[in-house]
Amino acid sequence: MRGWRRTPERTDPRGRPATGRPARSRRGRIRAVAAVGAVGALTAGAAVLPGAVPHRADRTHPVGHGAPLAQGGRARSDDSQDSGAYSDFEDETGPQDCDSPEASLRPSGASGPAVKRIRAKGFLVAGVDQNSYRWGYRDPATGRLGGFDIELVRAIAANILGDPDKVVYRAIPTSQRVPALRQRTVDVVVRTTTINCARARQVAFSTAYFQAGQQVLAARNSPITGYDETLRGRRVCTAKGSTAQAELAKKSYGARLLPPVPNQLDCLVRLQLGEADAVITDNALAAGQAAQDPSVELKGSPFTDELYGVAMNKDDTDLVRRVNKVLDDYRAGGKHSRWQRAYDEWLAKDLGKGKTKPPKPKYKD
Amino acid sequence: MSQPPSTGGPVPTGRPHGPGAAGTHSVPGAAGAYSVPGTTGAPGPGGAYSTAGPAGTAGLPGPADTYSTAGPAGTAGVPGAPGSPGDPGAGAAAPAPPAPEAAPPAWREALDRLRAAAVTEPGRLRSIGAVLAVLILAFGTVTAWQVSERASSADAVVHRSQPLSADAARIYRSLADADATAAGGFLAGAKEPREVRVRYERDIRTASTRLAKAAANTGGSAAGREQITRLGERLPVYTGLVEAARANNRQGLPLGGAYLRYANDTMARELLPAARELYDIESARLDQDYTEAKAGPWAAVAIGVAALGALGWAQWRHRVRTNRVFNQGLLVATGCCTAMMLWLAVAHGMARAGLNESNDRGAASLRVLNQARIDTLRARGAENLTLVARGADVVTEGPDQGRDAYEVLFQEQLDELVGGSGRAEGPAAPDSLLGRAAALADDEAGRTPVAEALRGVREWQQRHRTARETDDKGDYDKALKTVIGKEGSTGESFDRVDTALSRALAHEQREFRSAADDGRAAFTGLAVGAGVLAVLGAAGAVLGIGRRLAEYR
């Protein structure tokens, strides 16, 4: 699956966010046609690729519909996030210079004004989540924050300030990520933030540090096998404003959609209480849910592509380069990289050991 | 009663009549019926008064002393006056005649006797006595009935509806308290102080026992029972969610927070509205009992006026006919009726004043203070949940879009409490709950705790702001301490407000009770007294008339 996902064709059509907005500019329309063409090629290719899942083909939309662009058989998501995040990421229409939002600035270890500012403060202010198990979560017993995202923040602090503990963690709601960066109340946001065009216009992203995708979570003994026909008649829980909600609106496989809940974790509550049969959220967060309840597991494969990046203020270009440098170091070393160690510590148990590798960095300059 | 002369008069004597009288008596049957009395009534002396009418008109000196005086007076002196009170009597007698045509002799006989009662003086006197006795007894009965009804409504205010409304308020408050306490205990996690757990358990116990009590007492109000059922159904669900939250939290799982938010949601969307509804229903019943207890006893007053009027007229008639000024029996009856009337008026006035005071001073304040206390509890719950949720629940629409949902709820509750949309100083806005409570408190003992509560709220607002700023800066631990710590925490301010409000509630409850008791006491003995007076009065009237009647034997 994952090898297939990284075929060269895939990069081509990922020009637009996956909200299924109509291509409004002429350029967009041309791109849309190109995208569908590429999708066609892909689906054709998929037939010969071993392990290609048939439902991928369902996801390609006829040109006549114009609207929902299926990018390389996978939808890109605007927001893989947990809660109602639509507010601050309005997709302004118009010419979109956004072929690959995950392309960032080349890494550099130099200290520019932003890095100097952080050094002057003596601590890094990081916007994090405190409710996402395995990503960013405060253990009530110890009061300590831990998770895959937190590990990365510590690496950044260690690089800039020489001490991984010189960090002020601010819990910021999903919807406050962009305003917090713009008002500089935080230096970086490391909070399972999906890189997409709408956000890339408002904030700067580092290179991608994790690849996730929407996936189905259900009880181990459930007949549900993934995002497919087995969902028919099942009650599915999604978070308000999430990618999963948008995806299900497009194709639900006859699932009964429960009223969206404020937070993805609320879906696990519904699942445990028997009010829902399945949860659809991104696999990174679903892994956090599975980690809290051994009787549930991730089903099937991820059916969207989501790349997580560290978000920063658009003006802090030196900080972006610096963080990219940190990420380069973080990813380096293959099986013994710090990235891999963090993955093994926090995520491997529920996402599968050795199943996910760090995404390859892309640069725009 | 002096109508019979004119009734009898027209046909045999051809005496000219008023148009009204002619109309009434044009029925031939009436003439036929009239001729009978002579045969059925005792001849001879009986004739003397059976033909009283003609005698009166003709000015024949009748054997009866009374009559001869009455007769001339009736014709010459006041022709209209005796006729007009008599008219109803005639009217009552008139509709009967048409039927007797086919009626059997027994019927006719009874009817004739009736007519005799109407046309002969002893008969008239008997009627007058009977009517007076009936009126007085009716006055007594209706007074006793209406007074005991009001007294039982007043009793219901004190013993039933106010306690039930207080119970409903208690359920409402316990639930809100349980929710705030659960969130506080959750924040403390494994270090949850024992008293927090005890308080939560006591809240749940109070809510369930009061619910059971309310279910037993709710006296057939379908709407009330529905809410009680709903509460009974959802409360175990709520406690289950809270326990799941605790268990997960103790495992160090964020799922606990999600459970707690779900529990809070269940509380806010299902339990609290049902408790609120129950409280409103019980409050409405209290209002109704108040209204019923305060309603004017108009039926009793009307009959009392009629009885007194009839007594007055009977005595006037007595004087006119006999030249005697007083009839002792009738005087006693009049005295009894007057006493009853005065007692009724005074008792009603006092009860009304007492109940009004208990409502204004007590019940109205209790209502506002109860709501204030619940808002305080909900604000506290929201404050705790802000730290539990840590941004997991954000308002998605409206002017507060993007803000933490619990922080918004906290501000909403405080706005209701003191108004001023977040302003943290000065007096409470007049239309806010504490502003209204201060206005309703009518003595120092009532105003002091309300003022103390306001000071507590102001302190709370400032500390809350500090806590929020600390949390926003990223110092979660310090923010947590500012919220659930011992000294200088918002929890301390909250306790201060809650204690002050509970003192104010206790004070108003006492005010309510003493004023209501005063009001209730006003009715004491009146129902029984009315009965005794009525019997006395009726006896007086009967005896008085009896004395007069004896003069005909």
Interface residues (C-beta under 8 A of the other chain):
Chain A: D82 S83 G84 Y86 S87 D88 V125 D129 Q130 N131 S132 Y133 Y137 R138 D139 P140 A141 T142 G143 V168 Y169 R170 A171 I172 P173 T174 S175 Q176 P179 T185 K240 G241 P262 N263 L265 D266 L268 V269 Q272 G288 Q289 Q292 D293
Chain B: G189 A190 A244 N248 N249 R250 G252 L253 P254 L255 G256 G257 A258 Y259 R261 Y262 A389 R390 G391 A392 D393 V394 T396 Q401 G402 D404 A405 D471 D472 K473 G474 D475 Y476 D477
